[in-house]
């Protein structure tokens, strides 16, 4: 039991409180004073509730006591447990030493790195790590200045290279402003662990970007997102169509991660297989949550088709068995049914739930966020700070038709981040493959009158003038460039662009 006594700081206060404990035969375990917050904490074994009520009333009658109540822990308990929790979760090893170099505390990572036995507490560190000595002389006044900062030492132990970063511990002395040396803290880093940590950070950053690729500014992607939310809890298979490079695989990854959070499965796996390689073994129940991406379902053979249908019939009766089938094709269901009429019934049976990933040219409103995400991914991979994208560069990206969809955009962003030597991606850093007559010639853009705004308008006018003959109305042109009809109409008037 712990009592928290809110009281004024005066001589004899603690003595008066402790005198009240005597009639109750209370064995005091500890006492702690918090002068800053005017608190005194007394820890002792539990007593009867009636005795506790009487004791609290007596303490409140002491001159200078403001309040008294029971507490779950003392400030030092909380601080120590917070410290131990932090040390336990740290990936690097941490060891605390006294003034003679004896081990006072070590977390699990340090125990493994230094191969400490179960009797390590109170033993000299030099017993486990040759060539490292800490004595009182080490903390002499002559060393005080240089020991205010980390001292690094590289050592070899059991074939591993370890880096020790050592910092002395100081506690407040009796004289105000004085520090007393009390030992040292060692942080232990290993080459192998540093490499692993860097890989985890890179993977984590890449994973975050993959999840964020589900940008839903465009109406088509908002509709897709609504369908995904409704489909996730369902047991039925999903038929996912979309052109090459639109991000079908990334979409399924995002779906599975959301499904894991929804169902509390952390060990589920996502695997991909071609339809002509699908076997009965792939359809076996997996209670850890197995997701299968089955590419080109029209290639599934007749015998295997029947086994897939039997599996789906069982799902209708028994419900979800923690596995999920995602059938993926570059062709829509109608196109597949037309090209493979003999398999029409089978294909429609697979497509209980259908999703279509729109091409990038139809979701230009998402281009800005997607471009920033892919540039972020590239900068992480290239170990560069995040780069900005100029208005001219983005205008060039927004006018492109993107036949390669997200795959093409990802490659363009990576190449731009790789090639630029500045902190901004400019129009010259954007390299696009020519796909249309409009793109057969390079964009000839120069800074006009030292003004970026004038240059942008000149470039925009040239592009709209080139596009307008192919999309001969402001509405068609607006759909092409991903802008509103009124905005395009205003720009055509501003630049005096008319049909010839």
C-alpha positions as CSV (number, residue, x, y, z in Angstrom):
1,X,0.0,0.0,0.0
2,X,1.2,3.5,-0.8
3,X,0.0,6.8,0.8
4,X,0.4,10.0,-1.1
5,X,0.4,12.9,1.4
6,X,0.1,16.5,0.0
7,X,1.7,18.7,2.6
8,X,3.8,21.8,3.1
9,X,7.6,21.3,3.4
10,X,8.5,21.9,7.0
11,X,10.9,20.3,9.6
12,X,9.4,17.5,11.5
13,X,6.6,16.7,9.1
14,X,7.9,13.2,8.2
15,X,8.5,12.4,11.9
16,X,4.9,13.3,12.8
17,X,3.6,11.1,10.0
18,X,5.8,8.1,10.9
19,X,4.8,8.4,14.6
20,X,1.2,7.7,13.7
21,X,2.3,4.4,12.1
22,X,3.5,2.9,15.4
23,X,0.1,2.1,17.1
24,X,-0.8,0.1,13.9
25,X,2.4,-1.9,13.9
26,X,3.1,-0.8,10.4
27,X,6.3,-2.0,8.9
28,X,7.5,0.9,6.6
29,X,8.9,-0.3,3.3
30,X,10.0,3.0,1.9
31,X,9.5,6.8,2.1
32,X,9.9,9.3,-0.8
33,X,9.8,13.1,-0.8
34,X,8.8,15.1,-3.8
35,X,9.7,18.7,-2.8
36,X,8.8,20.1,-6.2
37,X,5.1,19.0,-6.0
38,X,4.9,19.0,-2.1
39,X,4.3,15.3,-1.9
40,X,5.4,12.6,0.5
41,X,4.9,9.0,-0.3
42,X,5.0,6.2,2.3
43,X,5.0,2.5,1.3
44,X,4.0,-0.3,3.7
45,X,2.1,-3.6,3.8
46,X,-1.7,-3.6,3.5
47,X,-3.7,-2.9,6.7
48,X,-7.4,-3.4,7.4
49,X,-9.8,-0.9,5.8
50,X,-11.1,0.3,9.1
51,X,-7.5,1.0,10.3
52,X,-6.7,2.8,7.1
53,X,-9.7,5.1,7.5
54,X,-8.7,6.0,11.0
55,X,-5.0,6.5,9.9
56,X,-6.0,8.8,7.0
57,X,-8.1,10.9,9.4
58,X,-5.2,11.3,11.8
59,X,-2.8,12.3,9.1
60,X,-5.2,15.0,7.8
61,X,-5.2,16.6,11.3
62,X,-1.4,17.1,11.2
63,X,-0.6,20.8,10.8
64,X,0.5,21.5,7.2
65,X,-1.2,18.4,5.6
66,X,-3.5,19.5,2.7
67,X,-4.7,16.0,1.7
68,X,-3.9,12.3,1.9
69,X,-5.0,9.4,-0.3
70,X,-3.8,6.0,-1.5
71,X,-1.7,5.8,-4.7
72,X,-0.8,2.9,-7.0
73,X,2.9,3.9,-7.3
74,X,5.5,6.5,-6.4
75,X,7.2,8.9,-8.8
76,X,10.4,6.9,-8.6
77,X,8.5,3.6,-9.2
78,X,7.1,5.1,-12.4
79,X,10.4,6.5,-13.5
80,X,12.2,3.3,-12.9
81,X,9.6,1.2,-14.6
82,X,9.5,3.5,-17.6
83,X,13.3,3.3,-17.8
84,X,13.2,-0.5,-17.6
85,X,10.5,-0.7,-20.2
86,X,12.5,1.5,-22.6
87,X,15.7,-0.5,-22.1
88,X,13.8,-3.7,-22.7
89,X,12.4,-2.5,-26.0
90,X,15.6,-0.9,-27.3
91,X,17.1,-2.9,-30.2
92,X,20.6,-1.8,-29.1
93,X,22.3,-3.2,-26.0
94,X,22.6,-0.9,-22.9
95,X,24.8,-1.6,-19.8
96,X,25.1,0.5,-16.6
97,X,28.4,0.4,-14.7
98,X,29.4,1.7,-11.3
99,X,32.6,3.6,-10.6
100,X,34.7,0.4,-10.5
101,X,33.4,-0.9,-13.8
102,X,31.0,-3.4,-12.2
103,X,27.7,-4.2,-14.1
104,X,24.7,-2.8,-12.3
105,X,22.1,-3.3,-15.1
106,X,21.9,-4.7,-18.7
107,X,19.1,-5.2,-21.1
108,X,18.5,-8.4,-23.1
109,X,20.2,-7.1,-26.2
110,X,23.4,-6.4,-24.2
111,X,23.2,-9.8,-22.5
112,X,23.2,-11.4,-26.0
113,X,25.9,-9.2,-27.4
114,X,28.3,-9.6,-24.6
115,X,27.3,-13.2,-23.9
116,X,26.7,-12.5,-20.2
117,X,25.9,-15.4,-17.9
118,X,23.1,-15.4,-15.3
119,X,25.4,-14.1,-12.6
120,X,26.5,-11.0,-14.4
121,X,25.1,-8.4,-11.9
122,X,27.9,-7.1,-9.7
123,X,30.6,-8.6,-11.9
124,X,33.3,-6.5,-13.7
125,X,32.6,-5.8,-17.3
126,X,36.3,-6.7,-18.1
127,X,35.4,-10.3,-17.1
128,X,33.3,-10.5,-20.3
129,X,34.9,-7.9,-22.5
130,X,38.7,-8.0,-22.7
131,X,40.5,-4.7,-23.1
132,X,37.7,-2.5,-21.6
133,X,38.5,-1.2,-18.1
134,X,36.6,1.3,-15.9
135,X,38.2,2.4,-12.7
136,X,37.9,5.4,-10.4
137,X,40.9,6.8,-12.1
138,X,39.0,6.7,-15.4
139,X,36.6,9.2,-14.0
140,X,39.3,11.5,-12.6
141,X,39.0,15.3,-12.8
142,X,41.6,15.2,-15.7
143,X,39.2,13.2,-17.8
144,X,36.1,15.1,-16.8
145,X,36.0,17.5,-19.8
146,X,36.4,14.9,-22.5
147,X,34.0,12.5,-20.8
148,X,31.1,14.9,-21.1
149,X,30.5,13.4,-24.5
150,X,30.3,10.0,-26.0
151,X,33.6,8.0,-26.2
152,X,33.5,5.3,-28.9
153,X,35.5,2.1,-28.9
154,X,35.3,-0.7,-31.5
155,X,35.8,-4.3,-30.1
156,X,35.6,-7.8,-31.4
157,X,33.7,-10.5,-29.5
158,X,32.9,-14.0,-30.7
159,X,33.6,-13.1,-34.3
160,X,31.3,-10.0,-34.2
161,X,32.3,-6.4,-34.4
162,X,30.7,-4.2,-31.7
163,X,30.8,-0.5,-31.3
164,X,30.7,0.7,-27.6
165,X,29.5,4.3,-27.1
166,X,30.4,5.3,-23.5
167,X,29.0,8.2,-21.5
168,X,29.6,8.8,-17.8
169,X,26.7,9.1,-15.3
170,X,26.6,12.2,-13.0
171,X,24.2,12.9,-10.1
172,X,23.6,16.2,-8.3
173,X,26.0,16.9,-5.4
174,X,25.3,18.5,-2.1
175,X,26.5,21.9,-3.3
176,X,24.1,23.5,-5.9
177,X,25.5,23.1,-9.4
178,X,28.0,20.4,-8.4
179,X,28.0,17.1,-10.2
180,X,29.2,13.8,-8.7
181,X,30.5,11.0,-10.9
182,X,28.5,7.8,-10.4
183,X,29.5,5.4,-13.2
184,X,29.0,5.0,-16.9
185,X,26.4,3.9,-19.4
186,X,27.4,1.9,-22.5
187,X,25.4,1.6,-25.6
188,X,26.3,-1.4,-27.7
189,X,25.8,-1.4,-31.5
190,X,26.6,-4.2,-33.8
191,X,27.4,-4.1,-37.6
192,X,24.8,-6.8,-38.3
193,X,22.1,-5.1,-36.3
194,X,22.7,-1.7,-37.8
195,X,22.4,-3.2,-41.3
196,X,19.2,-4.9,-40.3
197,X,17.7,-1.7,-38.8
198,X,18.5,0.2,-42.0
199,X,16.7,-2.5,-44.0
200,X,13.7,-2.4,-41.7
201,X,13.5,1.4,-41.9
202,X,13.6,1.2,-45.7
203,X,11.0,-1.5,-45.9
204,X,8.8,0.3,-43.5
205,X,9.0,3.5,-45.5
206,X,8.3,1.6,-48.7
207,X,5.4,-0.1,-47.1
208,X,3.9,3.2,-46.0
209,X,4.2,4.5,-49.5
210,X,2.5,1.4,-51.0
211,X,-0.4,1.8,-48.7
212,X,-0.7,5.5,-49.5
213,X,-0.8,4.8,-53.2
214,X,-4.5,4.3,-52.8
215,X,-5.1,7.9,-53.6
216,X,-8.8,8.7,-53.9
217,X,-9.1,12.3,-55.1
218,X,-10.6,11.2,-58.4
219,X,-14.2,10.1,-58.6
220,X,-13.2,6.7,-60.1
221,X,-10.9,5.9,-57.1
222,X,-13.5,7.1,-54.6
223,X,-15.9,4.7,-56.1
224,X,-13.3,1.9,-56.0
225,X,-12.6,2.7,-52.3
226,X,-16.3,2.4,-51.4
227,X,-16.4,-1.0,-53.1
228,X,-13.3,-2.2,-51.3
229,X,-14.8,-1.2,-47.9
230,X,-17.9,-3.2,-48.7
231,X,-16.1,-6.3,-50.1
232,X,-13.4,-6.8,-47.4
233,X,-15.6,-8.6,-44.9
234,X,-17.1,-10.9,-47.6
235,X,-16.0,-14.5,-48.2
236,X,-16.7,-14.4,-52.0
237,X,-13.7,-14.3,-54.4
238,X,-12.9,-11.0,-56.1
239,X,-12.4,-10.5,-59.9
240,X,-9.9,-7.6,-60.4
241,X,-9.3,-6.1,-63.8
242,X,-7.2,-3.3,-65.1
243,X,-4.6,-2.4,-67.7
244,X,-0.9,-3.4,-67.3
245,X,0.8,-1.2,-64.7
246,X,-2.3,0.3,-63.0
247,X,-1.2,-1.1,-59.6
248,X,-3.4,-4.2,-59.3
249,X,-0.8,-6.0,-57.1
250,X,-0.4,-3.0,-54.8
251,X,-4.1,-2.7,-54.5
252,X,-4.4,-6.3,-53.4
253,X,-1.6,-5.8,-50.8
254,X,-3.5,-2.8,-49.4
255,X,-6.6,-4.9,-49.3
256,X,-4.9,-7.7,-47.4
257,X,-3.3,-5.2,-44.9
258,X,-6.8,-3.7,-44.2
259,X,-8.3,-7.2,-43.9
260,X,-5.6,-8.2,-41.4
261,X,-6.5,-5.2,-39.2
262,X,-10.2,-6.0,-39.5
263,X,-9.8,-9.7,-38.6
264,X,-6.7,-9.5,-36.3
265,X,-4.5,-11.7,-38.4
266,X,-0.8,-10.8,-38.4
267,X,0.6,-13.9,-40.1
268,X,-1.4,-14.0,-43.2
269,X,0.5,-14.3,-46.5
270,X,0.0,-13.0,-50.0
271,X,1.1,-15.3,-52.9
272,X,0.7,-15.0,-56.6
273,X,0.3,-17.8,-59.2
274,X,-0.6,-18.1,-62.8
275,X,-4.0,-19.7,-63.6
276,X,-2.4,-22.6,-65.6
277,X,-0.3,-23.5,-62.5
278,X,-3.2,-23.6,-60.0
279,X,-3.5,-27.0,-58.2
280,X,-5.9,-28.4,-55.6
281,X,-3.1,-27.9,-53.0
282,X,-3.5,-24.1,-53.4
283,X,-7.1,-24.4,-52.3
284,X,-6.5,-26.2,-49.1
285,X,-7.8,-24.3,-46.0
286,X,-5.2,-22.2,-44.2
287,X,-6.2,-20.8,-40.8
288,X,-3.4,-18.3,-40.8
289,X,-5.0,-16.4,-43.6
290,X,-3.7,-17.3,-47.1
291,X,-4.4,-14.9,-49.9
292,X,-3.9,-16.1,-53.5
293,X,-3.6,-13.7,-56.5
294,X,-4.5,-16.0,-59.5
295,X,-3.4,-14.2,-62.7
296,X,-5.3,-14.9,-66.0
297,X,-8.1,-17.2,-64.7
298,X,-9.0,-18.1,-68.3
299,X,-5.9,-20.3,-68.3
300,X,-7.2,-22.6,-65.6
301,X,-7.7,-26.0,-67.1
302,X,-11.1,-27.8,-67.3
303,X,-10.3,-30.3,-64.4
304,X,-9.1,-27.6,-62.1
305,X,-12.1,-25.4,-63.0
306,X,-14.4,-27.9,-61.4
307,X,-12.3,-28.0,-58.3
308,X,-12.4,-24.2,-58.0
309,X,-16.2,-24.4,-58.4
310,X,-16.4,-27.0,-55.7
311,X,-14.3,-24.9,-53.4
312,X,-16.6,-21.9,-54.0
313,X,-19.7,-24.0,-53.3
314,X,-18.1,-25.0,-50.0
315,X,-17.5,-21.3,-49.2
316,X,-21.2,-20.6,-49.8
317,X,-22.1,-23.2,-47.2
318,X,-19.4,-23.0,-44.5
319,X,-18.4,-19.3,-44.8
320,X,-14.9,-17.8,-44.7
321,X,-12.1,-20.3,-44.0
322,X,-9.5,-17.4,-43.6
323,X,-8.3,-17.8,-47.2
324,X,-9.1,-15.5,-50.1
325,X,-8.9,-15.9,-53.9
326,X,-8.3,-12.8,-56.0
327,X,-8.6,-13.4,-59.8
328,X,-6.7,-10.8,-61.7
329,X,-6.8,-10.0,-65.5
330,X,-5.8,-7.2,-67.8
331,X,-9.1,-7.7,-69.6
332,X,-12.5,-6.9,-68.3
333,X,-15.0,-9.7,-67.5
334,X,-17.0,-8.9,-70.7
335,X,-13.8,-9.0,-72.8
336,X,-12.7,-12.4,-71.4
337,X,-16.2,-13.9,-71.9
338,X,-16.2,-12.7,-75.5
339,X,-12.7,-14.1,-76.2
340,X,-13.3,-17.4,-74.3
341,X,-17.0,-18.3,-74.9
342,X,-16.5,-21.9,-73.7
343,X,-15.4,-20.6,-70.3
344,X,-18.1,-17.9,-70.0
345,X,-20.1,-19.7,-67.2
346,X,-16.9,-20.4,-65.2
347,X,-15.6,-16.9,-65.5
348,X,-18.9,-15.3,-64.4
349,X,-19.0,-17.7,-61.4
350,X,-15.6,-16.4,-60.3
351,X,-16.7,-12.8,-60.6
352,X,-19.1,-12.6,-57.6
353,X,-17.4,-9.4,-56.6
354,X,-15.8,-7.2,-59.3
355,X,-13.3,-4.4,-59.2
356,X,-11.8,-2.4,-62.0
357,X,-8.6,-0.5,-61.4
358,X,-8.8,2.6,-63.6
359,X,-5.9,3.7,-65.8
360,X,-3.9,6.7,-64.8
361,X,-5.1,8.8,-67.8
362,X,-8.7,8.6,-66.3
363,X,-7.6,9.6,-62.8
364,X,-5.5,12.7,-63.4
365,X,-6.7,14.3,-60.2
366,X,-4.6,11.7,-58.3
367,X,-1.5,12.4,-60.3
368,X,-0.1,15.1,-57.9
369,X,-0.2,12.9,-54.8
370,X,1.0,9.8,-56.7
371,X,4.0,11.7,-58.1
372,X,5.0,12.9,-54.6
373,X,4.7,9.4,-53.2
374,X,6.8,7.8,-55.9
375,X,9.4,10.6,-55.5
376,X,9.4,9.9,-51.8
377,X,10.0,6.2,-52.4
378,X,12.8,7.0,-54.8
379,X,14.5,9.4,-52.4
380,X,14.4,6.8,-49.6
381,X,16.0,4.3,-51.9
382,X,18.6,6.8,-53.1
383,X,19.2,8.1,-49.6
384,X,18.3,11.6,-50.7
385,X,16.3,14.3,-48.9
386,X,12.8,14.7,-50.2
387,X,12.8,16.7,-53.5
388,X,10.2,19.3,-54.5
389,X,8.6,19.2,-58.0
390,X,8.4,22.4,-60.0
391,X,5.2,23.6,-61.6
392,X,6.7,23.3,-65.1
393,X,7.7,19.7,-64.4
394,X,4.3,18.8,-63.1
395,X,2.6,20.4,-66.1
396,X,4.7,18.2,-68.3
397,X,3.6,15.1,-66.3
398,X,-0.1,16.1,-66.4
399,X,-0.1,16.4,-70.2
400,X,1.3,12.9,-70.7
401,X,-1.1,10.1,-71.7
402,X,0.6,7.5,-69.4
403,X,0.1,4.3,-71.4
404,X,2.4,2.6,-68.9
405,X,0.2,3.8,-66.0
406,X,1.6,3.7,-62.4
407,X,4.6,1.6,-63.5
408,X,5.6,4.2,-66.0
409,X,5.1,7.0,-63.5
410,X,7.2,5.2,-60.8
411,X,10.1,4.8,-63.3
412,X,9.9,8.4,-64.5
413,X,9.9,9.7,-60.8
414,X,12.8,7.4,-59.9
415,X,14.9,8.5,-62.9
416,X,14.2,12.2,-62.2
417,X,15.2,11.8,-58.5
418,X,18.3,10.0,-59.6
419,X,19.4,12.5,-62.2
420,X,18.7,15.9,-60.6
421,X,21.5,17.6,-58.8
422,X,19.3,20.2,-57.2
423,X,16.7,20.1,-54.4
424,X,13.9,20.4,-57.0
425,X,12.8,18.3,-59.9
426,X,12.5,20.6,-62.9
427,X,11.1,20.0,-66.4
428,X,14.5,19.0,-67.8
429,X,14.6,16.2,-65.3
430,X,11.4,14.6,-66.6
431,X,12.1,12.1,-69.3
432,X,9.0,10.7,-71.1
433,X,8.8,8.1,-73.8
434,X,7.0,9.4,-76.9
435,X,3.8,7.6,-77.5
436,X,1.7,10.0,-79.6
437,X,2.3,12.4,-82.5
438,X,2.2,15.2,-80.0
439,X,5.2,13.8,-78.2
440,X,7.4,13.1,-81.2
441,X,9.3,16.3,-80.7
442,X,11.0,17.5,-77.5
443,X,9.4,20.2,-75.4
444,X,11.3,23.5,-76.2
445,X,10.9,25.5,-73.1
446,X,13.1,28.4,-72.0
447,X,12.7,30.9,-69.1
448,X,10.8,33.9,-70.5
449,X,11.7,37.4,-69.3
450,X,13.1,35.8,-66.1
451,X,9.6,34.9,-65.0
452,X,8.5,31.4,-64.1
453,X,4.8,32.4,-64.4
454,X,5.2,33.7,-67.9
455,X,7.2,30.6,-68.9
456,X,4.5,28.3,-67.5
457,X,1.8,30.1,-69.4
458,X,3.8,30.0,-72.6
459,X,4.4,26.2,-72.1
460,X,0.7,25.6,-71.2
461,X,-0.5,27.5,-74.3
462,X,1.8,25.5,-76.6
463,X,0.6,22.2,-75.2
464,X,-3.1,23.1,-75.3
465,X,-2.7,24.4,-78.9
466,X,-1.1,21.0,-79.9
467,X,-3.9,19.0,-78.1
468,X,-6.9,21.0,-79.3
469,X,-7.0,19.6,-82.9
470,X,-7.1,16.1,-81.5
471,X,-9.7,16.9,-78.9
472,X,-11.7,19.5,-80.7
473,X,-14.0,20.8,-77.9
474,X,-13.3,22.2,-74.5
475,X,-15.2,19.3,-72.8
476,X,-13.1,16.6,-74.6
477,X,-9.9,18.6,-73.9
478,X,-10.9,18.9,-70.2
479,X,-11.3,15.2,-69.9
480,X,-7.9,14.7,-71.6
481,X,-5.9,17.0,-69.3
482,X,-7.9,16.2,-66.1
483,X,-9.3,19.7,-65.6
484,X,-12.8,21.1,-65.3
485,X,-14.6,22.2,-68.4
486,X,-14.9,25.8,-67.4
487,X,-11.1,26.0,-66.5
488,X,-10.1,24.7,-69.9
489,X,-12.6,27.0,-71.7
490,X,-11.1,30.0,-69.9
491,X,-7.6,29.0,-70.8
492,X,-8.5,28.6,-74.5
493,X,-9.9,32.1,-74.5
494,X,-7.0,33.5,-72.5
495,X,-4.5,32.1,-75.0
496,X,-6.7,32.8,-78.1
497,X,-6.6,29.2,-79.1
498,X,-9.4,28.5,-81.7
499,X,-10.3,25.6,-84.0
500,X,-8.7,26.0,-87.5
